[in-house]
């Protein structure tokens, strides 16, 4: 639904978003009115204490004001529940009701002041229970007024008074032919949007230094955000409803598909290396990727024993032959790395906890078990890392001997370049390999660290032909097709389940936005019902087929044409969204350069039903996949859980040991072998 227009501006809330907050406030107001009526009845005819006349006036006025507020809220809730997301006709009276509700805040403010005045000056000699009830009413009034002000700030749209609306029935071809005047208008609006997003980022990151690199990152991210969010008229609740509907649609498609066959060997695997060997190596090197996170992940993964172990180790300050860069005054970061990897102090060549934008922590260690020099790069763990993640524009990454266009994720490419200079220019790799010349080079990392490790492996491949890279849950928008194909010989990407991050790229986000628009436009249910049924579905399951849409009643030949509701959700033409009629239409050609996962992709999924008892055993299976299987975002409650490094490590340990993992620790002894 387009944003609600009141007070001559558009807000970040729709006319069908008042159901749940309205019902909550209605519940509070009714209880409040009952309490005020009880107090008034108790004092009926006996307002003889000091200031009794003021108390009588306050209670009568409070009952009247609360009654009017209850009536207005009831009307808002009823009207807001009518219609559908793209059919706001039955809710056309919402702006008038909002004006009425806003007017009622004035007498409520006056009566709150009157109650406070009576308590402070005229309440002497009155019943303490009465005084306490009036104080509670006054405090409740101020709390509601405060939360209302915060809500106004939250839904305020800085661009609400300047966002253009397209003509109702204007063809897309005509809309492409913008005049100079309209082009200037859109250019001004886009420039303002970039400035607004840049201001938001600076406010959010006010604790970071505002130097030149940060300002450049803010500007780049602001351009990306303003471009992505400026061409549709969706509010956050519309997106939530679209995600709910899309999740059910994807589940319905999954249930109708035949079970996939497991591919035992990768077509591009070197002779002699099979799936089990790669799983065992991945399980081993995932510990190094997890260790790079330091003490936060170690404590999270060992809530009961981790703090005690680290407290004992952090007190010791042994003499070390390794280099530590960055802040670790107590040694807890490094000691957590020791605990996770099982290595000794002497096995580390270089450890860096230095963290800035485009500069992320990493360490270099000797892995004697696998006879490898391991470079482990940390994933996202700070606000600076988030800024590196969000710098998602493409950057040229020219590489000799690679045919085709070579480009990569800008922020990750910059981070890989920083580590490359440290390893090569500072002689860290030369020092390590001179100590153990027979060892091979292995680079690993998780999430942001996986993307950085992959780009770093691409940069180092010409100098170290035998190097290997294990990238766990890498970002989907990472390498161009040419570089992704080039990396298949030495990079293995490991993805767990429906992990969001390996499917995250600008083209995939544009595709998700288009699909959300399609689901929202076709649904014939009110938004509050979509969200309620969606919550029930997520918690208790059920049949996704019981969510009808307007497509159920439309003829097949009409399904290839966009609905009028879909067009109403576009506030300006975007080349990333031109028609919702067909997913395969040439109009859907992405303007953003496509980016892919690196290397060969090892996909781990849970074997069995998606919903199971909390103490049931979890079985996993591993399949060789390819980067094209991750070209769309899957909506699931596990899309974020599957990205956590401890979950990835647990799945790999289960597969490498050929034992199912149980969520109940007591049932480990009853585990059966995984077929």
C-alpha positions as semicolon CSV with decimal commas, in nm:
position;residue;x (nm);y (nm);z (nm)
1;X;0,000;0,000;0,000
2;X;0,135;0,347;-0,079
3;X;0,239;0,542;0,228
4;X;-0,032;0,731;0,414
5;X;-0,058;1,096;0,311
6;X;-0,157;1,325;0,599
7;X;-0,050;1,677;0,692
8;X;0,045;1,727;0,327
9;X;0,323;1,467;0,324
10;X;0,379;1,096;0,279
11;X;0,468;0,889;0,587
12;X;0,641;0,556;0,629
13;X;0,317;0,391;0,737
14;X;0,015;0,275;0,538
15;X;-0,355;0,315;0,610
16;X;-0,380;-0,057;0,696
17;X;-0,102;-0,044;0,956
18;X;-0,319;0,077;1,246
19;X;-0,480;-0,257;1,334
20;X;-0,224;-0,402;1,575
21;X;-0,104;-0,077;1,742
22;X;-0,466;0,038;1,756
23;X;-0,582;-0,282;1,928
24;X;-0,298;-0,256;2,180
25;X;-0,379;0,106;2,263
26;X;-0,751;0,024;2,272
27;X;-0,684;-0,247;2,532
28;X;-0,485;-0,002;2,747
29;X;-0,746;0,274;2,710
30;X;-1,039;0,047;2,802
31;X;-0,862;-0,071;3,118
32;X;-0,779;0,291;3,195
33;X;-1,140;0,401;3,144
34;X;-1,266;0,121;3,373
35;X;-1,019;0,225;3,642
36;X;-1,120;0,593;3,612
37;X;-1,491;0,500;3,630
38;X;-1,427;0,285;3,939
39;X;-1,245;0,576;4,105
40;X;-1,522;0,819;4,011
41;X;-1,791;0,582;4,143
42;X;-1,602;0,536;4,467
43;X;-1,589;0,913;4,523
44;X;-1,940;0,982;4,392
45;X;-2,100;1,238;4,625
46;X;-1,792;1,241;4,852
47;X;-1,548;1,483;4,685
48;X;-1,497;1,652;5,022
49;X;-1,120;1,628;5,054
50;X;-0,885;1,917;4,982
51;X;-0,911;2,004;4,612
52;X;-1,219;1,785;4,569
53;X;-1,367;2,011;4,303
54;X;-1,052;1,987;4,093
55;X;-1,048;1,608;4,138
56;X;-1,414;1,586;4,031
57;X;-1,345;1,796;3,722
58;X;-1,036;1,589;3,639
59;X;-1,218;1,254;3,664
60;X;-1,520;1,369;3,462
61;X;-1,301;1,520;3,194
62;X;-1,076;1,213;3,191
63;X;-1,376;0,983;3,138
64;X;-1,501;1,199;2,853
65;X;-1,160;1,227;2,687
66;X;-1,093;0,855;2,724
67;X;-1,437;0,775;2,583
68;X;-1,375;0,989;2,276
69;X;-1,029;0,837;2,231
70;X;-1,172;0,483;2,259
71;X;-1,435;0,562;1,997
72;X;-1,181;0,716;1,760
73;X;-0,937;0,425;1,801
74;X;-1,216;0,173;1,746
75;X;-1,311;0,350;1,424
76;X;-0,946;0,361;1,308
77;X;-0,897;-0,011;1,379
78;X;-1,219;-0,108;1,201
79;X;-1,154;0,102;0,892
80;X;-0,783;0,005;0,880
81;X;-0,881;-0,364;0,867
82;X;-1,083;-0,314;0,548
83;X;-0,969;-0,368;0,190
84;X;-0,643;-0,521;0,075
85;X;-0,289;-0,390;0,047
86;X;-0,338;-0,247;-0,303
87;X;-0,708;-0,168;-0,260
88;X;-0,717;0,128;-0,018
89;X;-1,063;0,240;-0,129
90;X;-1,246;0,111;0,182
91;X;-0,988;0,296;0,395
92;X;-1,022;0,638;0,234
93;X;-1,154;0,783;0,563
94;X;-0,834;0,697;0,757
95;X;-0,674;1,043;0,709
96;X;-0,982;1,213;0,859
97;X;-0,978;0,973;1,155
98;X;-0,607;1,036;1,204
99;X;-0,675;1,412;1,215
100;X;-0,949;1,352;1,475
101;X;-0,718;1,133;1,684
102;X;-0,444;1,396;1,663
103;X;-0,686;1,664;1,787
104;X;-0,771;1,449;2,092
105;X;-0,408;1,459;2,204
106;X;-0,457;1,825;2,301
107;X;-0,726;1,772;2,572
108;X;-0,533;1,466;2,692
109;X;-0,225;1,684;2,738
110;X;-0,430;1,947;2,921
111;X;-0,586;1,687;3,151
112;X;-0,245;1,533;3,222
113;X;-0,125;1,877;3,335
114;X;-0,440;1,923;3,544
115;X;-0,388;1,590;3,718
116;X;-0,025;1,670;3,788
117;X;-0,129;2,009;3,929
118;X;-0,386;1,848;4,161
119;X;-0,136;1,591;4,289
120;X;0,130;1,852;4,359
121;X;-0,088;2,125;4,518
122;X;-0,440;2,013;4,616
123;X;-0,418;1,647;4,715
124;X;-0,335;1,696;5,083
125;X;-0,574;1,510;5,311
126;X;-0,714;1,286;5,036
127;X;-0,715;0,909;5,030
128;X;-0,362;0,782;4,946
129;X;-0,512;0,525;4,708
130;X;-0,688;0,805;4,519
131;X;-0,367;1,004;4,498
132;X;-0,181;0,697;4,370
133;X;-0,449;0,631;4,106
134;X;-0,431;0,990;3,977
135;X;-0,051;0,975;3,969
136;X;-0,071;0,650;3,769
137;X;-0,315;0,811;3,524
138;X;-0,091;1,115;3,480
139;X;0,218;0,900;3,429
140;X;0,030;0,682;3,178
141;X;-0,076;0,992;2,985
142;X;0,279;1,119;2,958
143;X;0,410;0,775;2,860
144;X;0,155;0,743;2,580
145;X;0,231;1,095;2,459
146;X;0,604;1,015;2,462
147;X;0,561;0,691;2,267
148;X;0,335;0,871;2,021
149;X;0,608;1,129;1,960
150;X;0,864;0,851;1,914
151;X;0,630;0,676;1,671
152;X;0,593;0,994;1,467
153;X;0,971;1,024;1,447
154;X;1,000;0,657;1,351
155;X;0,753;0,675;1,058
156;X;0,867;1,018;0,944
157;X;0,986;1,014;0,583
158;X;1,236;1,294;0,508
159;X;1,146;1,267;0,139
160;X;0,773;1,244;0,196
161;X;0,688;1,591;0,073
162;X;0,885;1,563;-0,251
163;X;0,835;1,205;-0,369
164;X;0,667;1,211;-0,713
165;X;0,364;1,004;-0,806
166;X;0,331;0,857;-1,158
167;X;0,028;0,922;-1,375
168;X;-0,246;0,664;-1,315
169;X;-0,266;0,494;-1,652
170;X;0,048;0,614;-1,822
171;X;0,216;0,342;-2,032
172;X;0,567;0,243;-1,937
173;X;0,697;0,345;-2,277
174;X;0,562;0,695;-2,231
175;X;0,705;0,711;-1,884
176;X;1,049;0,646;-2,027
177;X;1,027;0,965;-2,234
178;X;1,088;1,215;-1,959
179;X;1,104;1,583;-2,037
180;X;1,394;1,799;-1,927
181;X;1,183;1,945;-1,649
182;X;1,083;1,606;-1,508
183;X;1,439;1,477;-1,548
184;X;1,566;1,769;-1,343
185;X;1,298;1,698;-1,084
186;X;1,392;1,332;-1,053
187;X;1,761;1,420;-1,044
188;X;1,699;1,662;-0,758
189;X;1,491;1,402;-0,573
190;X;1,760;1,139;-0,613
191;X;2,031;1,378;-0,494
192;X;1,820;1,459;-0,189
193;X;1,766;1,089;-0,124
194;X;2,141;1,026;-0,133
195;X;2,201;1,310;0,114
196;X;1,929;1,179;0,346
197;X;2,074;0,827;0,347
198;X;2,424;0,964;0,398
199;X;2,302;1,165;0,697
200;X;2,136;0,852;0,838
201;X;2,457;0,653;0,803
202;X;2,662;0,926;0,969
203;X;2,416;0,941;1,257
204;X;2,418;0,563;1,292
205;X;2,800;0,553;1,279
206;X;2,859;0,866;1,486
207;X;3,108;0,674;1,701
208;X;3,337;0,616;1,402
209;X;3,597;0,871;1,291
210;X;3,467;1,091;1,009
211;X;3,780;1,073;0,796
212;X;3,804;1,064;0,418
213;X;3,774;0,684;0,384
214;X;3,462;0,674;0,598
215;X;3,302;0,963;0,411
216;X;3,368;0,789;0,081
217;X;3,213;0,467;0,217
218;X;2,908;0,657;0,347
219;X;2,859;0,819;0,007
220;X;2,889;0,488;-0,179
221;X;2,647;0,308;0,052
222;X;2,402;0,600;0,046
223;X;2,390;0,591;-0,335
224;X;2,320;0,217;-0,323
225;X;2,041;0,249;-0,063
226;X;1,874;0,549;-0,226
227;X;1,876;0,375;-0,564
228;X;1,731;0,054;-0,425
229;X;1,451;0,204;-0,214
230;X;1,347;0,503;-0,422
231;X;1,148;0,343;-0,704
232;X;0,869;0,176;-0,503
233;X;0,603;0,304;-0,269
234;X;0,624;0,025;-0,012
235;X;0,622;0,067;0,365
236;X;0,801;-0,178;0,599
237;X;0,483;-0,370;0,682
238;X;0,420;-0,426;0,309
239;X;0,764;-0,582;0,281
240;X;0,695;-0,803;0,585
241;X;0,365;-0,920;0,435
242;X;0,535;-0,987;0,101
243;X;0,805;-1,194;0,272
244;X;0,538;-1,397;0,454
245;X;0,353;-1,470;0,130
246;X;0,676;-1,544;-0,058
247;X;0,789;-1,790;0,209
248;X;0,463;-1,983;0,179
249;X;0,484;-1,978;-0,200
250;X;0,838;-2,116;-0,189
251;X;0,737;-2,387;0,059
252;X;0,448;-2,486;-0,166
253;X;0,685;-2,518;-0,462
254;X;0,934;-2,722;-0,255
255;X;0,665;-2,969;-0,153
256;X;0,559;-3,020;-0,512
257;X;0,912;-3,095;-0,637
258;X;1,067;-3,439;-0,655
259;X;1,353;-3,515;-0,414
260;X;1,688;-3,419;-0,556
261;X;1,945;-3,685;-0,629
262;X;2,272;-3,659;-0,445
263;X;2,577;-3,602;-0,662
264;X;2,857;-3,802;-0,506
265;X;3,145;-3,632;-0,689
266;X;3,197;-3,285;-0,823
267;X;3,231;-3,283;-1,204
268;X;3,528;-3,049;-1,170
269;X;3,698;-3,225;-0,878
270;X;4,055;-3,341;-0,934
271;X;4,091;-3,716;-0,974
272;X;4,119;-3,886;-0,636
273;X;3,939;-3,622;-0,435
274;X;3,582;-3,710;-0,347
275;X;3,311;-3,558;-0,137
276;X;3,423;-3,716;0,189
277;X;3,775;-3,582;0,154
278;X;3,651;-3,228;0,091
279;X;3,410;-3,250;0,384
280;X;3,691;-3,359;0,615
281;X;3,913;-3,073;0,500
282;X;3,629;-2,823;0,526
283;X;3,549;-2,936;0,880
284;X;3,914;-2,894;0,976
285;X;3,963;-2,548;0,828
286;X;3,627;-2,420;0,951
287;X;3,779;-2,422;1,300
288;X;4,038;-2,170;1,183
289;X;3,767;-1,954;1,028
290;X;3,566;-1,968;1,352
291;X;3,877;-1,898;1,561
292;X;3,932;-1,571;1,374
293;X;3,622;-1,429;1,547
294;X;3,807;-1,438;1,880
295;X;3,649;-1,450;2,223
296;X;3,290;-1,340;2,131
297;X;3,221;-1,654;1,928
298;X;3,417;-1,872;2,170
299;X;3,208;-1,755;2,466
300;X;2,888;-1,785;2,262
301;X;2,973;-2,144;2,166
302;X;3,088;-2,240;2,519
303;X;2,857;-2,049;2,752
304;X;2,934;-2,257;3,061
305;X;3,301;-2,352;3,025
306;X;3,434;-2,077;2,795
307;X;3,450;-1,788;3,046
308;X;3,635;-1,998;3,303
309;X;3,892;-2,122;3,053
310;X;3,957;-1,777;2,912
311;X;3,979;-1,614;3,256
312;X;4,255;-1,856;3,351
313;X;4,443;-1,819;3,024
314;X;4,410;-1,441;3,000
315;X;4,602;-1,395;3,325
316;X;4,907;-1,556;3,172
317;X;5,130;-1,345;2,950
318;X;5,381;-1,587;2,799
319;X;5,669;-1,464;2,594
320;X;5,572;-1,502;2,231
321;X;5,765;-1,522;1,906
322;X;5,468;-1,414;1,694
323;X;5,366;-1,061;1,597
324;X;5,038;-0,920;1,732
325;X;4,898;-0,605;1,577
326;X;4,598;-0,423;1,720
327;X;4,433;-0,418;2,059
328;X;4,434;-0,732;2,273
329;X;4,562;-0,603;2,608
330;X;4,441;-0,899;2,816
331;X;4,526;-1,161;2,556
332;X;4,171;-1,300;2,556
333;X;4,137;-1,274;2,180
334;X;4,452;-1,471;2,116
335;X;4,381;-1,727;2,386
336;X;4,039;-1,796;2,239
337;X;4,212;-1,862;1,904
338;X;4,441;-2,111;2,079
339;X;4,146;-2,285;2,242
340;X;3,950;-2,312;1,916
341;X;4,233;-2,427;1,688
342;X;4,421;-2,642;1,939
343;X;4,751;-2,491;1,823
344;X;5,040;-2,370;2,040
345;X;5,192;-2,026;2,076
346;X;5,488;-2,118;1,860
347;X;5,260;-2,214;1,569
348;X;5,155;-1,855;1,498
349;X;5,348;-1,634;1,260
350;X;5,135;-1,319;1,256
351;X;4,816;-1,212;1,434
352;X;4,635;-0,888;1,350
353;X;4,337;-0,751;1,543
354;X;4,357;-0,420;1,358
355;X;4,007;-0,326;1,238
356;X;3,910;-0,036;1,017
357;X;3,684;0,003;0,719
358;X;3,827;-0,214;0,437
359;X;4,084;-0,347;0,688
360;X;3,979;-0,660;0,877
361;X;4,161;-0,883;1,128
362;X;4,339;-1,203;1,024
363;X;4,609;-1,439;1,145
364;X;4,875;-1,663;0,989
365;X;4,950;-1,996;1,157
366;X;5,128;-2,324;1,091
367;X;4,895;-2,623;1,074
368;X;5,120;-2,922;1,126
369;X;4,833;-3,171;1,107
370;X;4,757;-3,082;0,745
371;X;5,106;-2,947;0,669
372;X;4,973;-2,608;0,568
373;X;5,035;-2,240;0,628
374;X;4,686;-2,116;0,711
375;X;4,568;-1,759;0,659
376;X;4,236;-1,715;0,844
377;X;4,032;-1,397;0,788
378;X;3,768;-1,279;1,034
379;X;3,408;-1,226;0,932
380;X;3,174;-0,940;1,021
381;X;3,199;-0,850;1,388
382;X;3,199;-0,469;1,404
383;X;3,025;-0,169;1,256
384;X;3,332;-0,105;1,038
385;X;3,295;-0,456;0,896
386;X;2,930;-0,381;0,817
387;X;3,036;-0,076;0,617
388;X;3,281;-0,295;0,427
389;X;2,998;-0,540;0,355
390;X;2,766;-0,265;0,233
391;X;3,018;-0,120;-0,011
392;X;2,867;-0,352;-0,269
393;X;2,952;-0,170;-0,592
394;X;3,164;-0,347;-0,852
395;X;3,536;-0,277;-0,872
396;X;3,766;-0,383;-1,154
397;X;4,003;-0,663;-1,060
398;X;4,220;-0,719;-1,368
399;X;4,398;-1,051;-1,374
400;X;4,637;-1,178;-1,638
401;X;4,540;-1,500;-1,808
402;X;4,170;-1,479;-1,718
403;X;3,946;-1,428;-2,023
404;X;3,637;-1,214;-1,979
405;X;3,543;-0,925;-1,753
406;X;3,713;-0,933;-1,415
407;X;3,547;-0,740;-1,134
408;X;3,450;-0,802;-0,773
409;X;3,266;-0,662;-0,470
410;X;3,432;-0,328;-0,394
411;X;3,451;-0,345;-0,014
412;X;3,571;-0,705;-0,007
413;X;3,819;-0,640;-0,288
414;X;3,964;-0,350;-0,088
415;X;3,990;-0,569;0,224
416;X;4,165;-0,844;0,026
417;X;4,406;-0,588;-0,116
418;X;4,493;-0,472;0,236
419;X;4,574;-0,827;0,352
420;X;4,761;-0,899;0,027
421;X;4,995;-0,606;0,090
422;X;5,057;-0,724;0,445
423;X;5,130;-1,081;0,343
424;X;5,348;-1,005;0,042
425;X;5,501;-0,662;0,097
426;X;5,574;-0,718;0,466
427;X;5,721;-1,062;0,394
428;X;5,483;-1,255;0,622
429;X;5,425;-1,538;0,376
430;X;5,793;-1,553;0,287
431;X;5,878;-1,588;0,655
432;X;5,622;-1,864;0,707
433;X;5,709;-2,065;0,398
434;X;6,083;-2,032;0,460
435;X;6,025;-2,198;0,797
436;X;5,828;-2,488;0,645
437;X;5,898;-2,487;0,269
438;X;5,719;-2,817;0,212
439;X;5,388;-2,682;0,346
440;X;5,111;-2,563;0,113
441;X;4,918;-2,237;0,151
442;X;4,554;-2,251;0,264
443;X;4,330;-1,944;0,299
444;X;4,001;-1,960;0,486
445;X;3,731;-1,743;0,637
446;X;3,361;-1,717;0,712
447;X;3,108;-1,465;0,573
448;X;3,297;-1,141;0,504
449;X;3,615;-1,334;0,582
450;X;3,517;-1,597;0,324
451;X;3,470;-1,336;0,053
452;X;3,798;-1,169;0,143
453;X;3,977;-1,505;0,151
454;X;3,843;-1,593;-0,195
455;X;3,955;-1,265;-0,354
456;X;4,288;-1,295;-0,173
457;X;4,329;-1,647;-0,314
458;X;4,262;-1,513;-0,665
459;X;4,531;-1,250;-0,615
460;X;4,786;-1,499;-0,478
461;X;4,715;-1,787;-0,715
462;X;4,979;-1,690;-0,972
463;X;5,249;-1,679;-0,705
464;X;5,134;-1,991;-0,518
465;X;4,994;-2,239;-0,773
466;X;4,917;-2,505;-0,509
467;X;4,720;-2,283;-0,275
468;X;4,370;-2,381;-0,165
469;X;4,088;-2,170;-0,028
470;X;3,791;-2,279;0,185
471;X;3,522;-2,012;0,193
472;X;3,239;-2,073;0,441
473;X;2,909;-1,890;0,377
474;X;3,067;-1,638;0,136
475;X;2,863;-1,342;0,004
476;X;2,675;-1,421;-0,316
477;X;2,763;-1,095;-0,487
478;X;3,138;-1,145;-0,491
479;X;3,306;-1,229;-0,825
480;X;3,229;-1,183;-1,192
481;X;3,152;-1,495;-1,392
482;X;3,502;-1,507;-1,537
483;X;3,669;-1,489;-1,196
484;X;3,419;-1,734;-1,045
485;X;3,502;-1,990;-1,315
486;X;3,875;-1,923;-1,272
487;X;3,850;-1,989;-0,897
488;X;3,689;-2,333;-0,937
489;X;4,032;-2,497;-0,947
490;X;4,136;-2,383;-0,599
491;X;3,833;-2,245;-0,407
492;X;3,563;-2,449;-0,232
493;X;3,261;-2,257;-0,104
494;X;3,054;-2,420;0,171
495;X;2,690;-2,311;0,211
496;X;2,453;-2,438;0,480
497;X;2,081;-2,470;0,412
498;X;1,893;-2,154;0,317
499;X;2,166;-1,918;0,431
500;X;2,080;-1,564;0,319
501;X;2,432;-1,427;0,268
502;X;2,544;-1,658;-0,018
503;X;2,228;-1,554;-0,201
504;X;2,274;-1,184;-0,128
505;X;2,361;-0,960;-0,420
506;X;2,217;-0,647;-0,577
507;X;2,053;-0,835;-0,869
508;X;1,909;-1,089;-0,624
509;X;1,774;-0,808;-0,406
510;X;1,614;-0,648;-0,711
511;X;1,459;-0,983;-0,796
512;X;1,333;-1,019;-0,437
513;X;1,181;-0,670;-0,450
514;X;1,005;-0,755;-0,775
515;X;0,868;-1,080;-0,632
516;X;0,748;-0,904;-0,317
517;X;0,564;-0,651;-0,533
518;X;0,405;-0,934;-0,725
519;X;0,290;-1,123;-0,415
520;X;0,161;-0,811;-0,242
521;X;-0,027;-0,693;-0,550
522;X;-0,196;-1,027;-0,615
523;X;-0,306;-1,102;-0,258
524;X;-0,674;-1,043;-0,183
525;X;-0,644;-1,060;0,196
526;X;-0,603;-0,766;0,434
527;X;-0,253;-0,712;0,564
528;X;-0,328;-0,783;0,930
529;X;-0,469;-1,125;0,836
530;X;-0,163;-1,204;0,623
531;X;0,068;-1,124;0,913
532;X;-0,139;-1,317;1,169
533;X;-0,165;-1,627;0,954
534;X;0,201;-1,592;0,862
535;X;0,298;-1,586;1,231
536;X;0,087;-1,897;1,293
537;X;0,248;-2,069;0,995
538;X;0,601;-1,990;1,116
539;X;0,529;-2,112;1,470
540;X;0,305;-2,411;1,416
541;X;0,330;-2,497;1,047
542;X;0,032;-2,587;0,836
543;X;-0,062;-2,600;0,471
544;X;0,071;-2,306;0,268
545;X;-0,209;-2,361;0,016
546;X;-0,470;-2,200;0,243
547;X;-0,359;-1,846;0,158
548;X;-0,570;-1,750;-0,147
549;X;-0,472;-1,472;-0,382
550;X;-0,642;-1,286;-0,660
551;X;-0,453;-1,510;-0,902
552;X;-0,684;-1,797;-0,800
553;X;-0,976;-1,630;-0,975
554;X;-0,794;-1,492;-1,279
555;X;-0,790;-1,658;-1,618
556;X;-0,462;-1,812;-1,728
557;X;-0,426;-1,582;-2,027
558;X;-0,447;-1,279;-1,799
559;X;-0,168;-1,393;-1,567
560;X;0,101;-1,270;-1,805
561;X;-0,007;-0,906;-1,765
562;X;0,073;-0,690;-1,463
563;X;-0,203;-0,586;-1,229
564;X;-0,297;-0,223;-1,187
565;X;-0,207;-0,262;-0,821
566;X;0,149;-0,352;-0,915
567;X;0,185;-0,035;-1,120
568;X;0,047;0,169;-0,828
569;X;0,340;0,059;-0,613
570;X;0,599;0,219;-0,846
571;X;0,669;0,585;-0,775
572;X;0,921;0,628;-1,058
573;X;1,041;0,415;-1,345
574;X;1,334;0,191;-1,265
575;X;1,522;-0,018;-1,516
576;X;1,542;-0,290;-1,252
577;X;1,163;-0,316;-1,244
578;X;0,972;-0,286;-1,567
579;X;0,707;-0,558;-1,577
580;X;0,573;-0,813;-1,337
581;X;0,406;-1,012;-1,605
582;X;0,676;-1,268;-1,673
583;X;0,989;-1,358;-1,483
584;X;1,159;-1,446;-1,810
585;X;1,074;-1,122;-1,986
586;X;1,363;-0,938;-2,151
587;X;1,248;-0,638;-1,951
588;X;1,401;-0,806;-1,650
589;X;1,755;-0,774;-1,775
590;X;1,947;-0,648;-1,476
591;X;2,132;-0,320;-1,502
592;X;2,360;-0,420;-1,215
593;X;2,661;-0,631;-1,308
594;X;2,603;-0,991;-1,196
595;X;2,829;-1,129;-0,926
596;X;2,862;-1,495;-0,826
597;X;2,984;-1,725;-0,551
598;X;3,351;-1,824;-0,578
599;X;3,480;-2,166;-0,674
600;X;3,302;-2,499;-0,646
601;X;3,000;-2,490;-0,418
602;X;2,939;-2,754;-0,152
603;X;2,579;-2,725;-0,034
604;X;2,484;-2,879;0,302
605;X;2,116;-2,936;0,378
606;X;1,921;-3,104;0,655
607;X;1,806;-3,451;0,555
608;X;1,447;-3,500;0,665
609;X;1,141;-3,289;0,742
610;X;1,192;-2,917;0,791
611;X;0,987;-2,920;1,113
612;X;1,088;-3,160;1,390
613;X;1,071;-3,188;1,770
614;X;1,329;-2,984;1,960
615;X;1,519;-3,292;2,081
616;X;1,516;-3,487;1,758
617;X;1,835;-3,582;1,580
618;X;1,952;-3,366;1,292
619;X;2,092;-3,541;0,988
620;X;2,273;-3,356;0,714
621;X;2,360;-3,434;0,357
622;X;2,612;-3,267;0,129
623;X;2,576;-3,210;-0,245
624;X;2,796;-3,048;-0,505
625;X;2,606;-2,754;-0,646
626;X;2,689;-2,453;-0,863
627;X;2,667;-2,079;-0,834
628;X;2,354;-2,057;-1,049
629;X;2,153;-2,242;-0,782
630;X;2,192;-1,939;-0,555
631;X;2,049;-1,675;-0,788
632;X;1,737;-1,617;-0,579
633;X;1,680;-1,548;-0,210
634;X;1,495;-1,815;-0,011
635;X;1,271;-1,690;0,270
636;X;1,291;-1,905;0,581
637;X;1,321;-1,869;0,961
638;X;1,663;-2,033;0,922
639;X;1,796;-1,792;0,660
640;X;2,000;-1,615;0,930
641;X;2,055;-1,909;1,167
642;X;2,217;-2,114;0,890
643;X;2,474;-1,838;0,845
644;X;2,607;-1,857;1,201
645;X;2,961;-2,001;1,211
646;X;2,883;-2,238;1,498
647;X;2,597;-2,391;1,295
648;X;2,822;-2,437;0,992
649;X;3,092;-2,597;1,206
650;X;2,840;-2,827;1,373
651;X;2,703;-2,944;1,038
652;X;3,051;-3,010;0,900
653;X;3,158;-3,199;1,212
654;X;2,844;-3,411;1,185
655;X;2,912;-3,497;0,822
656;X;3,284;-3,557;0,863
657;X;3,229;-3,788;1,161
658;X;2,933;-3,959;0,989
659;X;2,719;-3,919;1,300
660;X;2,390;-3,727;1,328
661;X;2,395;-3,434;1,562
662;X;2,132;-3,420;1,834
663;X;1,997;-3,098;1,977
664;X;1,972;-3,272;2,315
665;X;2,320;-3,324;2,469
666;X;2,202;-3,628;2,666
667;X;2,120;-3,822;2,351
668;X;2,470;-3,816;2,200
669;X;2,533;-4,172;2,307
670;X;2,227;-4,292;2,117
671;X;2,335;-4,147;1,783
672;X;2,317;-4,373;1,482
673;X;2,546;-4,363;1,184
674;X;2,439;-4,138;0,901
675;X;2,373;-4,341;0,582
